[in-house]
Amino acid sequence: MAHPSLRVIFAGTPEFAAVALEALINSPHQVVSVFTQPDRPSGRGLKLTASPVKQLAIQYQIPVYQPTSLKGAYEQELIANGKADVMVVAAYGMLLPATVLRIPRLGCINIHPSLLPRWRGAAPIQRAIYAGDTITGVTIMQMDAGLDTGPILLTRQYVMDPDETSQTLHDALAKLGAEALIETLNLLATDKMEPKTQENHLATYAHKITKEEALIDWTRPAVELEREIRAFNPWPIAYTSWQGQHVRIWRAKAIAKQQSAEPRTIVHASQDGIDIATGEGVLRLLQLQLPGGKVLTAADFYNAKHNELITGEKFI
C-alpha cells in the first residue's frame, strides 16, 4: 500500500546519518533540503572534507546548507522556506533551538542509537558495550528542549553479539535506525503515531568518551577490561604502556583462568595470545599496535617480541 509522502528536511553529519538519509531518499518521502556541519580538515594533509551526509546530498542533487548555528533568523528562514512537514535529525552535532523545533508542521524527530531513556547523551553506543548490556537498539523520538528527553515514537531492539565493538554496533544500529525512521514517517503520514512519554526515573546518561578513559587499569576485572577494549574500538582505542611506549590494544578476550599473580603480570605468552593477570581473571591480548606501526595479531607480536615476553614478569 502506498503511503502519503511527507516533505522532509534532514539534518545530520557522519556515516550513521548518511545511512538514514539514503533510506529516506529511496522512500516515498521527499527530502527538500539537507543541513550538515561545515566541511572539516581531515586526514594527514588536513584537507577540507565534506561530511558523508553532504557527499550523499550532492550525489542526489539535494540542496545543502552548512550553517555554524541554527540560532539566527536567516538560518531559521531557510528551514521555514522548505515548508517541511517534519525535520529529521541524526547525529547532526548541533543544538536545535526551541524555535526551530516548532517550525515544521510535525516538529522535529531524532534517531537515537539506544533504547531511551537508557543512555541519553553523547556516547550511547560505547556506553552500552562498556556497561555490559546485552540488548540495545534505536529510538525514534519527538524532539523537545531537553537532551534526548522527548516522547518516544518508535523503538527497535538489537541483541548484541558477545564480540560486538563500537564499530560493528554503530553499523548495525545505523541500518536499524534507517529502517525505523521510514516506518515512523509512514505512520506519521497516516496519523497513526502514538507518542509515549519517557520514564525519567529509568534514565541513564551516556557521557562523552575521553582519551584519558582509554588507559587500561590492570587492577580491574578482565571481563570489564574486555568490554572497555570493545567499547573503545575504533576510537579512542584502549592502550597501556610497555617498555616506555604506548601499546594500543585493539582486541582482547577475558579468560576464565585461576591465577594468583599480581595485576599486569605476564601469565603466559604464545602465538595464541599474550595472557596478562588482572584484578580478577586473565586478559588475553589478541591484536596490538606499537607506535607508528600497523595493527598486529598476537602471533605476529609474539614472533617479533617473544624474547621480551617472559612469564612471571610485568607487562610494563
URQUI-V580059 format. One line per field, one symbol per residue. psi: psi as a letter, one per 40 degrees, with the letter a starting at -180 (. if undefined). burial: b if it has 9 or more other ideal C-beta (glycine too) atoms within 8 Angstrom, else e. Layout:
psi->???
burial->???
This chain:
psi->hhiihihhhhhicadddddddddddeieihhdihhiiiiihiadefhhhiiddddddddefhhhifieiedidddddddddefidihhhhfdeiihiddddedideahiihhfigiehfiadfdddddddeeiehaaihhihhaeihfeiihdiihihhiidehiddddddddddddddddddddddddefehgihhigdeehihgiihidddehhheeiiddddddddddehehehiiiihfeihhhhdiihhhghhieiihehhdihaedihhhiadhahhhhdhihiheiihiidddddddedeeghheiig.
burial->eebeebbbbbbbbbebbbbbbbbbbeeebebbbbbbbeeeeeeeeeeebebbbbbbbbeeebebbbbeebeeeebbebbeebebbbbbbbbbeeebbeebbebbeebbbbbbbbbbbbbbbebbbbbbbbeebebbbbbbbbbeeeebbbbbbbbbebebeeebbbebbbebbbbbbbbbbbbbbbbbbeeeeeeeebeeeebbebeebeeebbebebebbbbbbbbbbbbbbeeebbbbeeeeeebbbbbbbbbeeeeeeebbbbbebeeebbbbbbeebbbbbbbbbeeeeeebebeebbeeeeeebeeeeebe
